[in-house]
């Protein structure tokens, strides 16, 4: 199904697929089918989550129900990666092409009695780009055919984040705001830069990360724009001239997750093309005026009429060739709304030739609301024809939907000195815009557990600490880590250690009771809970509850299911603390006390 499936394999799956777990499951299914006899499917018990301890976090069990399939089981690994739990729900809950494709592949597996391997794009998952799936038909406990499906991610969005930072041809910078003691914004601190930004700025990574903007670049351009975007939350942009390398950059600034995201796009070539266009337009106007003067002088001379017509055609051909030579979509629109000259790059947006577009009203090509907006911008230009317009917005064309365009406009003047049209050049900045949006999401989460990361915890906890100091609100911190985690990694392997971290993250996430509560991974096996409007007694009760749940949780290991423990430290935020770090240190000291007194316990910090 277009837009959903990338790969479907029905034969020789074990030979064609690289995933060893899938190879093992296919071979095991084939052996058990032979044992079951002709026309029978393997029993469900051989592939149930209870019997497949090592694979069950990536298993789903689907039972035919009505016109679809009900999810009888959905493994923790799938829930963690996708961001939602389908247990008890139906394939009918997946709308559109994806839901139809799920039902079709499951029905085919049951009808043919054969496994199917698929790869499909993860349209709904929070942190996965694509999934690989093995669909196994089995005989359910009730004697009817069921489906056991193994799911594993092929690509994660956290990997994409690193790839974006590395592969982007634009410079990318993440800034954190810096405030003085009075809470006034005074500067911005470098949090992350990609290699392209390092090259543009001419500084090493160590000279940027952790340093303030004014300390590194005292005369930096655009600081006022940065502050305005931070104060208003409205994206901003400006152009910056890099005198050392003689280049011009379009700088886009956005605010998200308590940070500024700044991208640098080299528009030197576009600006040079625009200047060339304006110069050529002026020359064309001069040529046109000269031709008109010559035509009036020669109007009575029949023998020279053909010469004047030839020169006029040459001028028109020159203008057309100039438009066509510029690689950006361009058009000339008359004051009455009709398109005059257009180039092929613009016509391509409509899947048309230039001749099919030129001479038509723009209202014939675009939706009325878009044309009305363009008319309004053109009217502003006609009212003040000496100005130039540059703006960025979403655009939709028949051959280029959901694009982000930077539009440059200038008025064209007639013989009487009044504007008689508008010339327009557009630049597609879709990739840079989507990159900004993706960076916003990825910059605040931990790639393994899906919880917030240390930076996000620091930002939110400082806000809560400010309310505690100003208004006397209650707030508490719970810091915890897994007991003897290094020994767990050494004894069972890092895969088991990662599964243990993921399971603990699920328990913490499920414990959040209020919208302001936050769970974060500080690093390694250390986690923290931020609990606004919670007194120390409530935090102690929650910590003890979490300790008991985790103690009873089993994790599959090569030696069989195992249980593990964690220690907890609790501290209340207080106006007596100088900062959140003071509260965190007291909670950490309580955790240290719990460790030294036998582990697997909760300790409260002194006030």
Secondary structure, DSSP 8 states (H G I E B T S, - for coil): -TTTEEEEE-SSHHHH---HHHHHHHHHHHHHHHHH-TT---BGGGTSTTT-TTTGGGEEEEEEETTEEEEEEE-HHHHHHHSS--TT-BGGGS-HHHHHHHHHHHHHHHHHT--EEEEEE-SS-SSEEEEEEEEEEEE-TTSSEEEEEEEEEEEEHHHHHHHHHHH-SSEEEEEEEEE-TTS-EEEEEEEEE-HHHHHHHT--HHHHTTSBHHHH-TT-TTHHHHHHHHHH---EEEEEEETTTTEEEEEEEEEETTEEEEEEEE-HHHHHHHHHHHHHHHHHHHHHHHHHHHHHHSTT-GGGHHHHHHHHHHHHHHHHHHHHHS-SEEEEEETTSBEEEE-HHHHHTTT--HHHHTTSBGGGTS-HHHHHHHHHHHHHHHHTTTS-EEEEEEEEETTEEEEEEEEEEEEEE-TTSSEEEEEEEEEE-HHHHHHHHHHHHHTTB-TTT-SB-HHHHHHHHHHHHHHHHHH---EEEEEEEETTHHHHHHHH-HHHHHHHHHHHHHHHHHH--STT-EEEEEETTEEEEEEET--HHHHHHHHHHHHHHHHH-EE--TTS-EE--EEEEEEE--TTSSSHHHHHHHHHHHHHHHHHTTSS-EEE---
